[in-house]
């Protein structure tokens, strides 16, 4: 395993845990420890090693996973070395749309199991907090998503649908199911 692959593994561990705890740090190999630096009581990948790979971030509710989601995740993964998917928290969905059919952890685990996804995390209290945690090089929006987060220095891409949107909208699927 090369330095880039080790750096990616450490990055994913860092994002998943909001940094790497001292207890975990001491279990790492010498190479892994060399790639990290201590900040605010936790360990993070050194910037020079983080620059060796690209990270794309996308997100959504993923309550009923359908072909539109798979298409979006596959396209997003093709744009970077690492794909981090942010799954919306239940409380944020309830504010905007409806009560989700599946709880946030259920949806996160489901998304994590999808082939294009390197890491699925629950969103933070706000998108800026989540953006800081992930630190992506690229934000990918699906064909039906509004580009509401456009941080300076981060590329933003909106995908074009290659699938009939009438067939892949979650609300339409719910209506067909009588929900």
Helices and strands as residue ranges (DSSP letters): H 3-17, H 22-25, H 30-34, E 36-39, E 42-45, H 47-50, E 55-60, H 67-77, E 82-87, H 90-96, H 104-112, E 119-122, H 127-134, E 138-141, E 155-158, H 165-168, H 170-177
